[in-house]
Amino acid sequence: MTTSSKSLIAASLFAAALGFAAPSAAATFDGDWSVQITSSNAACPSGTSVSIEINNGQVASNSAAVTASGRVADAGNINVTLANGVKRAVGTGRLSGTSGSGTWRAALCSGTWTAQRI
């Protein structure tokens, strides 16, 4: 085996070890999503819509007003945290194809959410 062949094999193994292998199945959910939030408590705001972006399974916000962080697993299970200043809500659920749904909770409120890929 030549030195250049050994170098190519070593570089390939190194890249794979660093996670540069084929994208995970969670990348299936990559893109922009519109999330509609409904509260189960009449005293809490309801009907809010938030735009998020998923990139390689990582959740981020498309809005300066709300920060989003979280992760989508290969099977579509999602865990996300939305924050606006000191207010914070945690959501869990599942994405499938171009839609999803789940539940969320905050300090004094809770409810459900639905999502559509946009």
C-alpha positions in Angstrom: 0.0 0.0 0.0 1.4 3.4 -1.0 1.8 6.3 1.4 -0.9 8.3 -0.3 -3.4 5.3 0.0 -2.6 5.0 3.7 -3.1 8.8 4.1 -6.4 8.6 2.4 -7.6 5.7 4.6 -6.4 7.5 7.7 -8.2 10.7 6.7 -11.4 8.8 6.0 -11.3 7.1 9.4 -10.5 10.3 11.2 -13.4 12.1 9.5 -15.8 9.3 10.4 -14.6 9.4 14.0 -15.3 13.2 14.1 -18.9 12.6 13.0 -18.5 13.5 9.3 -20.2 10.3 8.3 -23.5 10.2 6.6 -26.1 12.5 8.1 -28.3 11.0 10.8 -32.0 10.2 10.2 -32.9 13.2 12.3 -31.8 15.3 9.4 -35.0 14.1 7.7 -36.7 16.8 9.8 -34.4 19.6 8.7 -36.1 22.8 7.6 -38.4 25.5 8.8 -41.4 24.6 11.0 -44.4 26.6 12.2 -45.4 25.7 15.7 -48.9 26.5 17.0 -49.1 26.6 20.8 -52.4 26.1 22.7 -52.8 26.5 26.5 -55.0 24.2 28.6 -55.4 27.0 31.2 -57.8 29.8 30.3 -55.6 32.3 32.3 -52.6 31.7 30.1 -52.1 33.0 26.5 -53.1 30.6 23.8 -52.9 30.6 20.0 -49.3 31.7 19.7 -47.3 30.7 16.7 -43.5 30.3 16.7 -41.2 29.6 13.8 -38.3 27.2 14.4 -35.6 25.8 12.3 -34.2 22.3 12.5 -30.7 21.7 11.2 -29.0 18.2 11.5 -31.5 17.4 14.3 -30.7 20.6 16.3 -33.5 23.0 17.0 -33.0 26.8 16.7 -35.3 29.9 16.6 -36.1 31.8 13.5 -37.2 34.8 15.7 -35.2 37.4 17.7 -38.1 37.5 20.2 -38.0 33.8 21.2 -35.0 31.6 21.6 -35.3 27.9 20.9 -33.0 25.0 21.6 -33.4 21.3 21.6 -32.9 18.1 19.6 -34.8 15.8 17.3 -34.0 12.1 17.5 -33.8 9.8 14.5 -37.3 8.5 15.1 -38.8 12.0 15.3 -39.0 12.4 19.0 -38.4 16.1 19.9 -37.3 17.9 23.1 -37.3 21.6 22.9 -37.0 24.6 25.2 -38.5 28.0 24.2 -37.4 31.1 26.1 -38.4 34.8 26.1 -36.4 36.7 28.7 -36.9 34.9 32.0 -40.0 33.0 30.7 -39.3 29.4 29.7 -41.3 26.5 28.4 -40.3 22.9 27.8 -41.9 20.8 25.2 -41.8 17.2 24.1 -43.5 15.3 21.3 -43.0 13.7 17.9 -42.4 14.8 14.3 -43.5 12.7 11.4 -43.0 13.7 7.8 -44.3 17.3 7.6 -46.2 17.6 10.8 -45.9 16.9 14.5 -47.5 17.4 17.9 -46.8 17.2 21.6 -47.2 18.8 25.0 -45.5 21.7 26.7 -45.2 23.0 30.3 -44.0 26.2 31.9 -44.0 27.6 35.5 -47.8 28.2 35.7 -49.1 27.0 32.3 -49.2 23.9 30.2 -50.8 22.8 27.0 -50.3 21.2 23.6 -48.5 22.1 20.4 -48.8 21.2 16.7 -46.3 21.8 14.0 -46.2 22.0 10.2 -43.2 22.1 8.0 -43.2 25.3 6.0 
